[in-house]
Structures are given as C-alpha cells and as structure tokens.
Amino acid sequence: MIPEVTQENLYLLLPCKVMGVVALYADKHHISYIDALSMFYHSKTYQQLELESTKYWHLGPVALCEDFEEDNAQKH
C-alpha cells in the first residue's frame, strides 16, 4: 500500500522533482545546474511545490519547468 502524501512526508518527493526541473532548465538555458538550482529554490514555483495543499507534487518535471519559466518571465 502506498502511503498518503502529507505535508509531513512531502519532503521525500521533493529532491526528485527539483532535480528534474533543474536539469531541464539548466540544459535549455545553458546555465550551470548550481545556478538553476538556486533560481528554482527562490522561485514561486518551488514555494508552491513545497506545500502539499497545492498538489504541485502531482506535476512532472516538464510542467513544473514551464511554470518556473513563466514565473521567471514575469519577474523580468
């Protein structure tokens, strides 16, 4: 049986989600993974991802990356 995702255990899913988004973004924008990681951790997308109630953890890396790119476009 798969346990229910809660705010208390969501942190277990985040590394894989973050890794996927960062790799896509860094490769697409030709920046280092470290820079992409820093940008992502400071983004609105990550703030939403770390809240179980938003259900962003259901999204795959491509959808999360698109949201992250939109977030960055609005900042500039």
Summary of the structure (lengths in Angstrom):
residues: 76
radius of gyration: 12.5
end to end distance: 44.9
largest distance: 44.9
contacts: 189
relative contact order: 0.18
helix: 72%
strand: 0%
